[in-house]
Amino acid sequence: MLADENVGELSLRMLQDGLLLTLEAEGERFQCYLSTEGAAPRSEGEMREGLAADLQDFIAESRFGWGQLRNYTAQ
């Protein structure tokens, strides 16, 4: 992030069957639910890889990100 960009919220909440990570940056919100319960239990490594992929997509698709998935129109 640049010096004039900011994070409005960063939280990690414990829920009954997992964790909820919330990140708000420049008015855009990212949430990721991490659970070892349910139909498809995941290992710590699988959750870590999934979180990294989801966060990368969020940044790339955000207005402030510069990843290849960003819908950018040169002006």
Short mmCIF file of the C-alpha atoms (twelve columns), coordinates in Angstrom:
data_MODEL
# 
_entry.id   MODEL 
# 
loop_
_atom_site.group_PDB 
_atom_site.id 
_atom_site.type_symbol 
_atom_site.label_atom_id 
_atom_site.label_alt_id 
_atom_site.label_comp_id 
_atom_site.label_asym_id 
_atom_site.label_seq_id 
_atom_site.Cartn_x 
_atom_site.Cartn_y 
_atom_site.Cartn_z 
_atom_site.pdbx_PDB_model_num 
ATOM 1  C CA . MET A 1  0.000   0.000   0.000   1 
ATOM 2  C CA . LEU A 2  1.016   3.559   -0.527  1 
ATOM 3  C CA . ALA A 3  1.436   6.043   2.311   1 
ATOM 4  C CA . ASP A 4  -2.008  7.594   1.690   1 
ATOM 5  C CA . GLU A 5  -3.810  4.211   1.621   1 
ATOM 6  C CA . ASN A 6  -5.095  2.706   4.834   1 
ATOM 7  C CA . VAL A 7  -6.624  -0.354  6.412   1 
ATOM 8  C CA . GLY A 8  -10.017 0.408   7.947   1 
ATOM 9  C CA . GLU A 9  -10.455 -2.955  9.664   1 
ATOM 10 C CA . LEU A 10 -8.422  -6.040  10.378  1 
ATOM 11 C CA . SER A 11 -9.976  -8.670  12.599  1 
ATOM 12 C CA . LEU A 12 -9.811  -12.366 13.311  1 
ATOM 13 C CA . ARG A 13 -12.854 -13.689 15.151  1 
ATOM 14 C CA . MET A 14 -13.269 -17.114 16.651  1 
ATOM 15 C CA . LEU A 15 -16.569 -18.697 15.697  1 
ATOM 16 C CA . GLN A 16 -18.093 -21.936 16.929  1 
ATOM 17 C CA . ASP A 17 -16.530 -24.034 14.164  1 
ATOM 18 C CA . GLY A 18 -13.696 -21.911 12.783  1 
ATOM 19 C CA . LEU A 19 -12.209 -18.472 12.290  1 
ATOM 20 C CA . LEU A 20 -13.389 -15.460 10.305  1 
ATOM 21 C CA . LEU A 21 -10.724 -13.129 8.947   1 
ATOM 22 C CA . THR A 22 -11.962 -9.681  7.903   1 
ATOM 23 C CA . LEU A 23 -9.856  -7.054  6.175   1 
ATOM 24 C CA . GLU A 24 -11.099 -3.720  4.880   1 
ATOM 25 C CA . ALA A 25 -8.697  -1.633  2.834   1 
ATOM 26 C CA . GLU A 26 -9.550  1.536   0.943   1 
ATOM 27 C CA . GLY A 27 -13.256 0.824   1.412   1 
ATOM 28 C CA . GLU A 28 -13.080 -2.692  -0.051  1 
ATOM 29 C CA . ARG A 29 -13.869 -5.643  2.200   1 
ATOM 30 C CA . PHE A 30 -12.283 -9.093  2.199   1 
ATOM 31 C CA . GLN A 31 -13.583 -11.948 4.334   1 
ATOM 32 C CA . CYS A 32 -12.273 -15.467 4.580   1 
ATOM 33 C CA . TYR A 33 -13.846 -18.203 6.685   1 
ATOM 34 C CA . LEU A 34 -11.370 -20.793 7.928   1 
ATOM 35 C CA . SER A 35 -12.828 -24.016 9.272   1 
ATOM 36 C CA . THR A 36 -11.621 -27.513 10.022  1 
ATOM 37 C CA . GLU A 37 -15.235 -28.685 10.477  1 
ATOM 38 C CA . GLY A 38 -17.921 -29.540 7.950   1 
ATOM 39 C CA . ALA A 39 -18.194 -31.581 4.792   1 
ATOM 40 C CA . ALA A 40 -14.602 -31.085 3.670   1 
ATOM 41 C CA . PRO A 41 -12.227 -30.705 6.638   1 
ATOM 42 C CA . ARG A 42 -8.968  -29.054 5.618   1 
ATOM 43 C CA . SER A 43 -5.499  -29.250 7.074   1 
ATOM 44 C CA . GLU A 44 -3.643  -26.180 8.312   1 
ATOM 45 C CA . GLY A 45 -1.540  -26.156 5.142   1 
ATOM 46 C CA . GLU A 46 -4.623  -26.308 2.898   1 
ATOM 47 C CA . MET A 47 -6.247  -23.437 4.804   1 
ATOM 48 C CA . ARG A 48 -3.040  -21.383 4.577   1 
ATOM 49 C CA . GLU A 49 -2.782  -21.948 0.819   1 
ATOM 50 C CA . GLY A 50 -6.473  -21.125 0.326   1 
ATOM 51 C CA . LEU A 51 -6.161  -17.922 2.358   1 
ATOM 52 C CA . ALA A 52 -3.094  -16.821 0.378   1 
ATOM 53 C CA . ALA A 53 -4.873  -17.474 -2.944  1 
ATOM 54 C CA . ASP A 54 -8.076  -15.689 -1.856  1 
ATOM 55 C CA . LEU A 55 -6.132  -12.690 -0.516  1 
ATOM 56 C CA . GLN A 56 -4.081  -12.477 -3.702  1 
ATOM 57 C CA . ASP A 57 -7.295  -12.457 -5.768  1 
ATOM 58 C CA . PHE A 58 -8.802  -9.745  -3.535  1 
ATOM 59 C CA . ILE A 59 -5.764  -7.496  -3.946  1 
ATOM 60 C CA . ALA A 60 -5.527  -8.128  -7.689  1 
ATOM 61 C CA . GLU A 61 -9.227  -7.345  -8.219  1 
ATOM 62 C CA . SER A 62 -9.352  -4.315  -5.909  1 
ATOM 63 C CA . ARG A 63 -9.245  -0.703  -7.037  1 
ATOM 64 C CA . PHE A 64 -5.933  -0.222  -5.220  1 
ATOM 65 C CA . GLY A 65 -4.284  -3.465  -6.393  1 
ATOM 66 C CA . TRP A 66 -2.137  -3.794  -9.472  1 
ATOM 67 C CA . GLY A 67 -2.398  -7.526  -10.160 1 
ATOM 68 C CA . GLN A 68 -3.149  -9.084  -13.525 1 
ATOM 69 C CA . LEU A 69 -6.808  -9.742  -12.600 1 
ATOM 70 C CA . ARG A 70 -7.545  -6.032  -12.161 1 
ATOM 71 C CA . ASN A 71 -9.993  -4.534  -14.630 1 
ATOM 72 C CA . TYR A 72 -7.851  -1.544  -15.642 1 
ATOM 73 C CA . THR A 73 -8.543  1.003   -18.345 1 
ATOM 74 C CA . ALA A 74 -5.694  3.355   -19.231 1 
ATOM 75 C CA . GLN A 75 -6.655  7.009   -19.191 1 
# 
